Amino acid sequence: MLEPFIHGFILALGLIIPLGVQNVFIFNQGVFQPRFVKALPVVITASLCDTLLILVSVLGVSLVILGSFLIKTILISVGCIFLIYMGFTTWNSKPSNDREVEANKFPLKKQIIFAASVSLLNPHAIMDTVGVIGTSSINYQGEEKVIFAFACILVSWIWFFGLALLGRITGELDKSGKFLPILNKISALVMWGVAGYLLFTLVTN
C-alpha cells in the first residue's frame, strides 16, 4: 500500500512545482494580504478545485476528455482567452505600498472566483492532472487507487498552504513595496507564456 502513496505523492509534486498561473496567483495573495488568514479563501478554493480535478481524473473521466478533440479545443481556447485577459489585467495593475489597499482589490468573493478560475479554466493544469494523474491511476484498483488519489490530493493542499505562507513571508520582508510591481510583471509574463504554449500545441497537434 506504500507504493501507490509514494507514486502519487512524487507524481503530484512534480506536476505542481513548476511556475504556473495558479501558483503565481496564490503566492501573490500571500504577499498582498495583510494577514495570512485572509489568503486562506484562495488556498482552500484552489485546493478544492485540484481535489475535484484529481477525483475526476482518477474516476476515468480523463479518458473521455483526452479522447475528444472538440472538448480539448474548446477547453484550451477558453483557457487561453482567460489567461491573456488576466495577463493584461495583472500587467496594467498598479500595486500600492499599503497592503490594506491591495487587499481591498481582492475581497472575499473576488478571491474565490479568481482562485477557481485559475484552477478550473487553466487548461495547462487540467491537461497535467487529467492526462498524467488520470493515466497513472489506471495502474491501480480498489484501495490502492484510493491511496494514490489521496496522496495526489494531499500534495495540493500542503503545497498551496506553503506557497501562500511563503508569499506572506516575502511580503513582510519587502516593506518598501518595490517587489510588488516586478511580481505583477512576472505574473503577467507567465500567464501569456502558458497561453502561447497552449495555442502552439493546439495548432501543431
C-alpha positions in Angstrom: 0.0 0.0 0.0 3.0 2.3 0.4 3.9 2.1 -3.3 0.8 3.9 -4.6 1.1 6.6 -2.0 4.8 7.3 -2.8 4.0 7.2 -6.5 1.0 9.6 -6.2 3.0 12.0 -3.9 6.0 12.3 -6.1 4.0 12.5 -9.3 1.7 15.2 -8.0 4.7 17.1 -6.5 6.5 17.1 -9.9 3.4 18.4 -11.6 2.6 21.2 -9.1 6.1 22.7 -8.5 6.7 24.4 -11.9 5.8 28.1 -12.0 2.3 28.4 -13.3 -0.8 30.7 -13.2 -2.3 29.0 -10.2 0.9 29.1 -8.2 1.6 32.7 -9.1 -1.9 33.9 -8.0 -1.8 32.1 -4.7 1.7 33.4 -4.0 0.6 36.9 -4.9 -2.3 36.7 -2.4 0.1 35.7 0.3 2.1 38.8 -0.5 -0.8 41.2 -0.8 -3.0 40.2 2.1 -2.2 42.0 5.4 -2.8 38.8 7.4 -2.2 35.2 6.4 -5.7 34.2 7.4 -7.1 36.5 4.6 -5.3 34.4 2.0 -6.9 31.2 3.2 -10.0 31.5 0.9 -7.7 31.4 -2.1 -5.8 28.4 -0.7 -8.9 26.4 0.2 -10.6 27.2 -3.1 -7.6 26.2 -5.2 -7.1 23.0 -3.1 -10.8 22.0 -3.5 -10.6 22.6 -7.3 -7.5 20.5 -7.5 -9.2 17.8 -5.4 -12.1 17.8 -7.8 -9.8 17.6 -10.9 -7.9 14.7 -9.4 -11.0 12.8 -8.4 -12.5 13.3 -11.9 -9.2 12.1 -13.5 -8.9 9.0 -11.3 -12.5 8.1 -11.8 -11.8 7.8 -15.6 -13.5 11.0 -17.0 -10.0 12.0 -18.1 -10.1 9.4 -20.9 -13.3 11.0 -22.2 -11.8 14.5 -22.2 -8.5 13.4 -23.8 -10.3 11.3 -26.4 -12.4 14.2 -27.7 -10.6 16.7 -30.0 -13.6 19.1 -29.8 -13.6 19.2 -25.9 -9.9 19.7 -25.8 -10.1 22.5 -28.4 -12.9 24.3 -26.5 -11.1 23.9 -23.2 -7.8 25.2 -24.5 -9.4 28.1 -26.4 -11.4 29.4 -23.4 -8.5 28.9 -21.1 -6.1 30.9 -23.4 -8.6 33.8 -23.7 -8.9 33.9 -19.9 -5.1 33.8 -19.4 -4.5 36.6 -22.0 -7.1 38.7 -20.3 -5.7 38.0 -16.8 -2.2 38.8 -18.1 -3.2 42.3 -19.3 -5.1 43.0 -16.1 -2.1 42.0 -14.0 0.4 43.8 -16.1 -1.5 47.1 -16.0 -2.3 47.0 -12.3 -0.5 49.5 -10.1 0.3 48.0 -6.7 0.1 50.2 -3.7 2.6 50.2 -0.8 -0.4 49.9 1.5 -1.2 46.2 1.8 -4.7 47.1 3.2 -5.4 48.9 -0.1 -4.1 46.0 -2.1 -6.2 43.5 -0.1 -9.3 45.5 -0.8 -8.8 45.0 -4.5 -9.5 41.3 -3.8 -12.5 41.0 -1.5 -13.6 37.5 -0.4 -15.9 36.9 -3.3 -13.4 38.0 -5.9 -10.6 35.9 -4.3 -12.7 32.8 -4.5 -13.9 33.5 -8.1 -10.3 34.2 -9.3 -8.9 31.2 -7.5 -11.5 28.9 -9.0 -10.9 30.4 -12.5 -7.1 30.0 -12.5 -7.7 26.4 -11.3 -10.6 25.3 -13.5 -10.0 27.5 -16.6 -6.3 26.7 -16.8 -6.0 24.1 -19.5 -2.3 23.5 -18.8 -3.1 22.4 -15.2 -6.1 20.4 -16.4 -4.1 18.6 -19.0 -1.4 17.8 -16.5 -3.9 16.5 -13.9 -6.2 14.7 -16.3 -3.5 13.4 -18.6 -0.8 12.4 -16.2 -2.5 11.6 -12.9 -5.6 10.1 -14.6 -3.4 7.9 -16.9 -1.2 6.8 -14.0 -4.1 5.9 -11.8 -5.1 3.2 -14.3 -2.3 1.0 -12.8 -4.2 0.8 -9.6 -7.5 -0.7 -8.5 -9.7 -0.5 -5.4 -7.9 0.6 -2.2 -4.6 1.2 -4.0 -6.3 3.7 -6.3 -7.9 5.5 -3.3 -4.4 5.7 -1.7 -2.9 7.0 -4.9 -5.6 9.7 -5.3 -5.3 10.7 -1.6 -1.5 11.2 -2.0 -2.1 13.5 -5.0 -4.7 15.5 -3.2 -2.5 15.8 -0.1 0.3 17.3 -2.1 -2.1 20.0 -3.5 -3.3 21.1 0.0 0.2 21.1 1.5 1.7 23.0 -1.5 -0.9 25.7 -1.7 -0.8 26.4 2.1 3.0 26.5 1.9 3.0 28.8 -1.1 0.7 31.3 0.5 2.8 31.3 3.6 5.9 31.9 1.5 4.2 34.8 -0.1 3.3 36.2 3.3 6.9 36.0 4.4 8.1 37.7 1.2 5.5 40.5 1.7 6.8 41.0 5.2 10.4 41.3 4.0 9.5 43.7 1.2 8.4 46.7 3.3 9.2 49.2 0.5 6.8 47.6 -1.9 9.3 47.7 -4.7 8.9 43.9 -5.3 5.2 44.0 -6.0 5.3 45.7 -9.4 8.0 43.3 -10.5 5.9 40.4 -9.3 2.9 41.6 -11.3 5.0 41.8 -14.5 6.4 38.3 -13.9 2.9 37.0 -13.2 1.6 38.5 -16.5 4.5 37.0 -18.5 3.9 33.6 -17.0 0.2 33.8 -18.0 1.0 34.9 -21.6 3.7 32.3 -21.8 1.3 29.5 -20.8 -1.3 30.8 -23.2 1.2 30.9 -26.1 2.4 27.4 -25.4 -1.1 26.1 -25.3 -2.0 27.8 -28.6 1.1 26.4 -30.1 0.3 22.8 -29.0 -3.3 23.2 -30.3 -2.1 24.3 -33.8 0.7 21.8 -34.1 -1.2 18.7 -32.9 
